[in-house]
Amino acid sequence: MPSRMRALPASCVLALALELRLLKDGAVSLADTDSLIYHPASISRARQSIRKDAHLVEEVGEDLLRLSVGLEDVGDLIGDLRQALQVL
């Protein structure tokens, strides 16, 4: 069965995050019930000066966004992602 997923160019990844209405753009949060989206490469670069294991995060590409799904309705989250992708 062919996949319907397509990779976004790295230049579009951060623009996508800015277009989201429901998913919150931010850092990792523990024990939060809100859905979050963040760009691990940005966080990794900021921490490279203080982390001894920074070389381990080099595999994190500029085209990766991480979603942490909270308690919102799944249909609402999918709708939010769809509307953001349509803007791109």
Secondary structure, DSSP 8 states (H G I E B T S, - for coil): ---------HHHHHHHHHH-SSSEE----TT--S-EEE-HHHHHHHHTTT-TTGGGGTT--TT--EEE--SS-HHHHHHHHHHHHHH-
